[in-house]
């Protein structure tokens, strides 16, 4: 049960305007956003940075971004945010069912990752485990990523740890249409992402 209830329409004009900016045209606002707008200044400030994290201005690809987000949210056991990202971006990012399962269960193996993607998974795992990056991993990252990319991926991982904590602490209700952890609890799931809308 949510600890703070999500606002329901009709919204006050300032709330309606911000929620409209946070969602694609014609898509109703998700529960997390309707909960966050209980603190409108905070949500407006977070929206600006969150919009950058999901934009083409981010220096890594959509696929690399989603690998970081899914691994971070799964590692934080934030089913809400994980499910939203699998549902909205999983297919667009070209992630297979096996890859989503591996990212979710923490059992990454031979699922067809590139060298860069493997490094991103190692980075997230290190950040979740120790809140740091060991020197040997840093050297490997420096060989594959530019400085601007490294700043983006470190910040992206931290941002989604914060979002994960927010979702979990508030007990935000899962979105009805979003996948669940249990949907990716077994391997193989070759057709899963293809069937996700």
Residue frames as qw, qx, qy, qz and C-alpha x, y, z in Angstrom:
[[0.000, 0.888, 0.459, 0.000, 0.00, 0.00, 0.00],
 [0.396, 0.587, -0.040, 0.705, 1.40, 3.43, -0.94],
 [0.427, -0.400, -0.452, 0.674, 2.67, 5.59, 1.88],
 [0.134, 0.457, 0.033, -0.879, 1.68, 8.74, -0.01],
 [0.581, 0.517, 0.627, -0.041, -1.24, 8.50, -2.38],
 [0.311, 0.096, 0.478, 0.816, -0.82, 9.62, -5.97],
 [0.278, 0.392, 0.162, -0.862, -2.86, 12.68, -6.92],
 [0.376, 0.417, 0.803, 0.199, -5.85, 12.04, -9.15],
 [0.024, 0.205, 0.331, 0.921, -7.32, 14.35, -11.78],
 [0.408, 0.835, 0.055, 0.365, -8.51, 16.98, -12.08],
 [0.664, -0.182, -0.183, 0.701, -5.18, 18.56, -11.23],
 [0.092, -0.867, -0.085, 0.482, -4.48, 22.16, -10.31],
 [0.585, 0.809, -0.051, -0.023, -3.20, 24.07, -13.37],
 [0.011, -0.801, 0.599, -0.014, 0.44, 24.19, -12.21],
 [0.604, -0.224, 0.762, -0.058, 0.41, 20.45, -11.46],
 [0.771, 0.500, 0.381, -0.097, -1.32, 19.65, -14.73],
 [0.404, 0.871, -0.271, -0.069, 1.25, 21.65, -16.68],
 [0.181, -0.639, 0.748, -0.016, 4.23, 19.91, -15.08],
 [0.686, 0.012, 0.721, -0.096, 2.73, 16.44, -15.40],
 [0.707, 0.672, 0.172, -0.136, 1.94, 17.16, -19.05],
 [0.248, 0.836, -0.487, -0.046, 5.58, 18.11, -19.65],
 [0.385, -0.479, 0.783, -0.092, 6.81, 14.93, -17.96],
 [0.660, 0.182, 0.727, -0.052, 4.84, 12.55, -20.18],
 [0.171, 0.063, 0.675, 0.715, 4.57, 12.01, -23.94],
 [0.393, 0.038, -0.084, -0.915, 1.56, 13.77, -25.50],
 [0.736, -0.086, -0.360, -0.567, -1.70, 11.98, -24.77],
 [0.641, -0.040, -0.736, 0.213, -0.18, 9.59, -22.20],
 [0.539, -0.781, -0.136, -0.285, -1.60, 9.91, -18.68],
 [0.023, 0.714, -0.590, 0.376, 0.94, 10.58, -15.92],
 [0.680, -0.017, -0.720, 0.137, 2.36, 7.58, -14.12],
 [0.648, -0.676, -0.350, -0.021, 1.84, 7.00, -10.41],
 [0.654, -0.232, -0.164, 0.701, 5.35, 8.00, -9.39],
 [0.184, 0.285, 0.138, 0.931, 5.01, 11.41, -11.01],
 [0.410, -0.633, -0.369, -0.543, 1.51, 11.92, -9.55],
 [0.718, -0.561, -0.318, 0.261, 3.01, 11.17, -6.13],
 [0.569, -0.044, -0.054, 0.820, 6.06, 13.38, -6.56],
 [0.049, 0.528, 0.239, 0.814, 4.00, 16.46, -7.51],
 [0.520, -0.750, -0.404, 0.066, 2.86, 16.66, -3.91],
 [0.422, -0.664, 0.113, 0.606, 6.15, 18.63, -3.70],
 [0.587, 0.779, 0.217, 0.041, 5.92, 20.70, -6.86],
 [0.066, 0.917, -0.385, -0.080, 9.23, 22.64, -6.57],
 [0.523, -0.410, 0.737, 0.123, 11.17, 19.41, -5.94],
 [0.723, 0.351, 0.591, 0.073, 9.48, 17.67, -8.86],
 [0.437, 0.898, 0.007, -0.045, 10.13, 20.60, -11.20],
 [0.137, -0.798, 0.577, 0.106, 13.81, 20.56, -10.25],
 [0.601, -0.173, 0.775, 0.088, 14.08, 16.79, -10.69],
 [0.704, 0.601, 0.364, -0.102, 12.24, 16.92, -14.01],
 [0.296, 0.890, -0.308, -0.159, 14.98, 19.01, -15.60],
 [0.184, -0.567, 0.800, 0.074, 17.71, 16.56, -14.72],
 [0.646, 0.121, 0.745, -0.113, 15.59, 13.50, -15.40],
 [0.642, 0.725, 0.134, -0.211, 14.75, 14.85, -18.84],
 [0.164, 0.778, -0.589, -0.145, 18.47, 15.12, -19.59],
 [0.426, -0.313, 0.847, -0.050, 19.08, 11.54, -18.44],
 [0.631, 0.340, 0.695, -0.061, 16.48, 10.25, -20.91],
 [0.420, 0.835, -0.012, -0.356, 17.38, 12.56, -23.78],
 [0.845, 0.449, 0.022, 0.289, 19.60, 12.26, -26.82],
 [0.055, 0.892, -0.343, 0.290, 21.97, 14.70, -25.11],
 [0.783, -0.468, 0.409, -0.004, 23.14, 11.82, -22.89],
 [0.176, 0.712, -0.617, -0.286, 26.46, 10.66, -24.35],
 [0.238, -0.128, 0.960, 0.067, 25.73, 6.92, -24.33],
 [0.306, -0.115, -0.712, -0.621, 23.25, 5.05, -26.50],
 [0.695, -0.278, -0.025, -0.663, 19.67, 4.27, -25.54],
 [0.894, -0.041, -0.446, -0.020, 20.65, 0.61, -25.17],
 [0.494, 0.183, -0.561, 0.639, 23.61, 1.39, -22.89],
 [0.272, -0.343, 0.246, -0.865, 21.44, 3.75, -20.87],
 [0.812, -0.243, -0.135, -0.513, 18.76, 1.12, -20.35],
 [0.783, 0.052, -0.567, 0.252, 21.31, -1.53, -19.37],
 [0.198, 0.231, -0.509, 0.805, 22.50, 0.80, -16.60],
 [0.486, -0.262, 0.118, -0.825, 18.95, 1.67, -15.51],
 [0.869, -0.144, -0.338, -0.332, 17.61, -1.89, -15.51],
 [0.689, 0.076, -0.596, 0.406, 20.63, -3.29, -13.70],
 [0.039, 0.251, -0.432, 0.865, 20.49, -0.47, -11.12],
 [0.614, -0.241, 0.021, -0.751, 16.75, -0.74, -10.50],
 [0.882, -0.083, -0.446, -0.127, 16.87, -4.53, -10.30],
 [0.544, 0.158, -0.592, 0.573, 19.84, -4.37, -7.93],
 [0.147, -0.185, 0.383, -0.893, 17.89, -1.96, -5.73],
 [0.021, 0.349, 0.933, -0.084, 14.83, -4.25, -6.02],
 [0.245, 0.407, 0.155, -0.866, 12.81, -1.30, -7.34],
 [0.373, 0.313, 0.850, 0.202, 10.22, -3.24, -9.32],
 [0.272, 0.828, 0.357, -0.337, 8.18, -0.13, -10.08],
 [0.115, 0.821, -0.319, -0.460, 10.88, 1.80, -11.93],
 [0.290, -0.238, 0.866, 0.330, 12.36, -1.34, -13.47],
 [0.415, 0.453, 0.789, -0.002, 8.95, -2.31, -14.86],
 [0.291, 0.867, 0.133, -0.381, 8.30, 1.12, -16.33],
 [0.012, 0.704, -0.559, -0.438, 11.65, 1.02, -18.14],
 [0.344, -0.016, 0.909, 0.233, 11.27, -2.54, -19.41],
 [0.396, 0.618, 0.664, -0.142, 7.78, -1.74, -20.67],
 [0.263, 0.912, 0.056, -0.311, 8.59, 1.57, -22.31],
 [0.146, 0.833, -0.483, -0.226, 12.21, 1.17, -23.43],
 [0.682, -0.263, 0.677, 0.083, 13.12, -2.54, -23.42],
 [0.737, 0.463, 0.467, 0.157, 12.12, -3.22, -27.00],
 [0.316, 0.946, -0.055, 0.044, 13.41, 0.12, -28.29],
 [0.277, -0.782, 0.555, 0.063, 16.76, -0.62, -26.67],
 [0.694, 0.407, -0.568, -0.175, 16.95, -3.95, -28.48],
 [0.247, -0.398, 0.809, -0.355, 17.26, -5.96, -25.28],
 [0.559, -0.042, -0.775, -0.292, 16.32, -9.63, -25.52],
 [0.770, -0.515, -0.147, -0.346, 14.32, -11.50, -22.93],
 [0.875, -0.108, -0.286, 0.375, 17.47, -13.36, -21.89],
 [0.373, 0.355, -0.224, 0.827, 19.34, -10.10, -21.45],
 [0.402, -0.579, 0.027, -0.708, 16.58, -8.55, -19.34],
 [0.898, -0.372, -0.223, -0.074, 16.43, -11.72, -17.25],
 [0.753, 0.074, -0.288, 0.587, 20.21, -11.64, -16.74],
 [0.090, 0.475, -0.164, 0.860, 20.17, -7.95, -15.78],
 [0.600, -0.532, -0.082, -0.592, 17.29, -8.55, -13.40],
 [0.930, -0.331, -0.161, -0.015, 18.51, -11.70, -11.67],
 [0.274, -0.852, 0.443, 0.038, 22.13, -10.57, -11.50],
 [0.779, -0.145, 0.577, 0.196, 23.35, -13.64, -13.34],
 [0.462, 0.795, -0.224, -0.324, 25.02, -12.15, -16.38],
 [0.725, -0.190, 0.598, 0.284, 26.79, -14.60, -18.63],
 [0.254, -0.098, 0.668, 0.692, 26.91, -15.22, -22.36],
 [0.345, 0.674, 0.593, -0.274, 23.84, -13.25, -23.48],
 [0.527, 0.572, 0.373, 0.506, 25.56, -11.46, -26.36],
 [0.214, -0.928, -0.084, 0.295, 26.86, -8.35, -24.60],
 [0.540, 0.727, -0.181, 0.383, 29.42, -6.08, -26.24],
 [0.602, 0.023, -0.427, 0.674, 32.64, -5.26, -24.38],
 [0.071, -0.342, 0.133, -0.928, 31.24, -1.84, -23.48],
 [0.680, -0.417, -0.252, -0.548, 28.02, -3.33, -22.20],
 [0.818, -0.205, -0.479, 0.246, 29.86, -5.84, -20.02],
 [0.369, 0.138, -0.348, 0.851, 31.84, -2.98, -18.51],
 [0.345, -0.405, -0.036, -0.846, 28.66, -1.04, -17.77],
 [0.817, -0.374, -0.379, -0.224, 27.19, -4.05, -15.97],
 [0.707, -0.082, -0.436, 0.551, 30.39, -4.41, -13.94],
 [0.096, 0.317, -0.170, 0.928, 30.28, -0.69, -13.17],
 [0.579, -0.464, -0.157, -0.651, 26.71, -0.82, -11.87],
 [0.857, -0.285, -0.424, 0.065, 27.48, -3.91, -9.79],
 [0.542, 0.060, -0.378, 0.748, 30.49, -2.19, -8.23],
 [0.126, -0.374, 0.067, -0.916, 28.56, 1.00, -7.53],
 [0.719, -0.438, -0.264, -0.470, 25.73, -0.94, -5.89],
 [0.857, -0.208, -0.408, 0.235, 28.09, -3.09, -3.83],
 [0.632, -0.247, -0.224, 0.699, 30.66, -0.52, -2.70],
 [0.067, 0.961, 0.212, -0.166, 29.53, 2.92, -3.94],
 [0.185, -0.755, 0.476, 0.412, 32.91, 3.06, -5.68],
 [0.843, 0.515, -0.141, -0.068, 34.76, 1.82, -8.76],
 [0.798, -0.405, 0.284, 0.345, 37.91, -0.29, -8.26],
 [0.065, -0.727, 0.421, 0.538, 41.05, 0.90, -10.03],
 [0.310, -0.085, 0.852, 0.413, 41.24, -2.07, -12.40],
 [0.313, 0.647, 0.695, 0.024, 37.64, -1.56, -13.53],
 [0.074, 0.892, 0.047, -0.444, 38.28, 2.16, -13.93],
 [0.193, -0.492, 0.637, 0.561, 41.23, 1.42, -16.20],
 [0.306, 0.260, 0.868, 0.292, 39.04, -0.88, -18.31],
 [0.203, 0.821, 0.493, -0.203, 36.31, 1.76, -18.49],
 [0.052, -0.802, 0.212, 0.555, 38.82, 4.44, -19.53],
 [0.276, -0.216, 0.770, 0.533, 39.91, 2.23, -22.43],
 [0.169, 0.421, 0.841, 0.294, 36.36, 2.07, -23.82],
 [0.039, -0.865, -0.500, -0.011, 34.61, 5.30, -22.74],
 [0.269, 0.561, -0.047, 0.782, 35.36, 8.99, -23.16],
 [0.156, -0.042, -0.559, 0.813, 35.49, 11.19, -20.07],
 [0.423, -0.060, -0.012, -0.904, 32.08, 12.77, -20.84],
 [0.723, -0.122, -0.583, -0.351, 30.56, 9.29, -21.13],
 [0.492, -0.072, -0.742, 0.449, 32.06, 8.20, -17.82],
 [0.104, 0.003, 0.372, -0.923, 30.56, 11.21, -16.08],
 [0.605, -0.062, -0.259, -0.750, 27.18, 10.41, -17.62],
 [0.716, -0.101, -0.677, -0.134, 27.17, 6.72, -16.71],
 [0.323, -0.046, -0.693, 0.643, 28.28, 7.30, -13.12],
 [0.256, 0.024, 0.236, -0.937, 25.63, 9.95, -12.62],
 [0.646, -0.056, -0.467, -0.602, 22.97, 7.83, -14.35],
 [0.585, -0.116, -0.784, 0.170, 23.64, 4.95, -11.99],
 [0.149, -0.111, -0.565, 0.804, 23.43, 7.25, -8.96],
 [0.395, -0.023, -0.087, -0.914, 20.28, 8.95, -10.24],
 [0.710, -0.120, -0.537, -0.440, 18.45, 5.66, -10.63],
 [0.425, -0.124, -0.772, 0.457, 19.59, 4.52, -7.20],
 [0.110, 0.087, 0.352, -0.925, 17.87, 7.64, -5.84],
 [0.580, -0.011, -0.302, -0.757, 14.73, 7.04, -7.93],
 [0.617, -0.082, -0.782, -0.048, 14.71, 3.39, -6.83],
 [0.227, -0.122, -0.690, 0.676, 14.92, 4.40, -3.18],
 [0.323, 0.050, 0.091, -0.941, 12.09, 6.88, -3.66],
 [0.650, -0.039, -0.527, -0.546, 9.82, 4.28, -5.31],
 [0.570, -0.114, -0.793, 0.182, 10.54, 1.67, -2.67],
 [0.130, -0.096, -0.578, 0.800, 10.25, 3.93, 0.37],
 [0.410, 0.083, 0.034, -0.908, 6.95, 5.40, -0.90],
 [0.394, 0.175, 0.897, -0.099, 5.61, 1.93, -1.85],
 [0.391, 0.372, -0.242, -0.806, 4.37, 3.33, -5.16],
 [0.797, 0.243, 0.489, -0.258, 1.73, 1.05, -6.68],
 [0.402, -0.116, 0.721, 0.552, 3.05, -0.86, -9.70],
 [0.404, 0.348, -0.257, -0.806, 1.74, 0.37, -13.04],
 [0.813, 0.167, 0.435, -0.349, -0.96, -2.02, -14.27],
 [0.803, 0.585, -0.066, -0.093, 0.59, -2.38, -17.73],
 [0.092, 0.774, -0.623, 0.064, 4.23, -2.67, -16.63],
 [0.776, 0.121, -0.616, 0.061, 6.11, -5.98, -16.52],
 [0.691, -0.667, 0.189, -0.202, 6.90, -7.58, -13.16],
 [0.152, -0.616, 0.773, 0.001, 10.09, -9.19, -11.91],
 [0.676, 0.001, 0.720, -0.157, 8.32, -12.57, -12.04],
 [0.726, 0.644, 0.065, -0.230, 7.79, -12.10, -15.80],
 [0.495, 0.713, -0.486, 0.106, 11.58, -12.39, -16.20],
 [0.614, -0.568, 0.501, -0.223, 12.28, -15.01, -13.54],
 [0.840, -0.040, 0.525, 0.128, 13.27, -17.80, -15.93],
 [0.132, 0.621, -0.570, -0.522, 15.49, -18.34, -18.93],
 [0.221, 0.021, 0.332, 0.917, 15.04, -18.47, -21.90],
 [0.244, 0.704, 0.500, -0.441, 12.47, -15.84, -22.73],
 [0.377, 0.017, 0.506, 0.775, 13.31, -15.17, -26.37],
 [0.032, 0.573, 0.601, 0.557, 9.91, -13.81, -27.34],
 [0.281, -0.657, -0.542, 0.441, 9.28, -11.73, -24.22],
 [0.131, -0.477, 0.035, 0.868, 10.57, -8.33, -25.34],
 [0.021, -0.106, -0.667, -0.737, 9.03, -8.76, -28.79],
 [0.239, -0.588, -0.749, -0.188, 5.64, -9.10, -27.14],
 [0.256, -0.574, -0.371, 0.683, 6.16, -6.09, -24.82],
 [0.291, 0.829, 0.382, 0.288, 4.47, -2.98, -26.19]]
